[in-house]
């Protein structure tokens, strides 16, 4: 277990026991794009996935998953979300840093909604650069901004 940056939350490994908390978090954080149950089961159980949760007040307040693809020499930050009432307090940044710390590959990528300026600013602050777009990526047909980080 790791202390959060300000000590009021912790970052812990997530597992299948967190399915209910993750499902609730996904529904609140991504009302248009929440992952279906099978995807949540997969992210909590598949090998090669870094899965971390932020905990405060006895509940999951944030989650991140990093999909490590060794043969391709790339890792994807598959999802990161923080409950709205806890945003802007360093939880997302702490989750991202903790996930990156567990990934040894030099190339990291992620997708983000083009209108999610708060998340884009955070990713840029941590060295991610805009690399392109994927049309109709999200369930409502919106495109995704693809961002990439190359570590020395």
Secondary structure, 3 states (H helix, E strand, C coil): CEECCCCCCEEEECCHHHHHHHHHHHHHHCCCCCCCHHHHHHHHHCCCEEEEEEEECCEEEEEEEEEEEHHHCEEEEEEEEECHHHCCCCHHHHHHHHHHHCCCCCEEEEEEECCCHHHHHHHHHCCCEEEEEECCCCCCCCCEEEEEEECC
